[in-house]
């Protein structure tokens, strides 16, 4: 059976597929996915964009994790459009009774 496959080049492709570089590339891809997921999870916990930090953690794994652990948690969006009491424009103006 192998002699029949060797004529078509399938055996050569299988030998090339099992090279050390193939395993190294799949290992690196797996590591990048894990680091990106880790960075995204930390970012979500800190109130940051999980998708953006996944990409940062995927393309620059170690640096992305260091940065996301170093930055402060983001603030949650406020219901009043980001205005707090005491700031100008934070209270709705009432129409005058003139």
N, C-alpha and C positions, 0 to 999 in steps of 0.2 A: 504494500500500500504506500509506503514512503517513497518507493521508486516512482510511483505514478504521480505523487505530489511534487517530487523534486523537479520534475520536468516543467511544471508550471510556475515555479518560483515561490511556492507557499512555504516550503521548508526554509528557504533563504530568508524570507520575511520573518518567520518565527525565530530564527537564530538572531536576526537583527533586533527583534522586539525584546529579546531577553538580555540585551546588553546592560551593563552597569549604569550607563547614562539614562536609560529609560527608567530604571528604578529611582535614580537620583532625582529626575525631573518630577515623577509622580510623588515622591517624598516631599520635594520642595512645594509642590502645588498643595498637598495635604496640609503642610505646615502653614502655608499662607492662608488657607481657608480657616484653619483653627485660630490663628492670630487675628485675622479679620473679625471672626465671630466674637472672640474674647474682647477686642477693642470696642466692638459694637455693643456688647452687653454692658461693659463698664460705662460707655457713653450714655446708654439709655438709663442706667441707674443714676447718673449724674444730671439727667435732664437735657442731654445733648442729642443731636441727630444720630440715630443708630446707623442709618444707611451711609451717611457721609463718613462716619468713623469706621464702619466696616471697610469701606474702600481705602481709607488711609491705612488701616491696620493690615489690609491685604497687600497693598503695594509697597509700603515701608513698615514691615511688621514690628521690629524692635523699637524703632523710633516712634511709631504710632502709639504703642503701648506706653512708652515712657511719657509722651506728651499727654495722653488722656488721663493717666494717673496723676500728673502734675497740675493740670488745670483745675480750677475751682468749679463746683457744680453750677450749672446754668439756672437762671431763675425761671420759674414756671410762668406761662403767660397769665396775665391778670384779666379778670372778667370785665373790668371797666376800661379796657383798651390801653392798659399800661399806666394809667394815671392813678396817683395815690392821693388820699385826702391831704390837704394842706398845700398842694401844688396848684398854680394858676390853671384854671380851666378844668379842675377836677370835679367841681360841682356844676350841675346843670343850672343854667340861669333861668329864672322864672320870668315870664312876660310881665312887664310893668302894668299897673292898674290905671295908667293915665287915661 
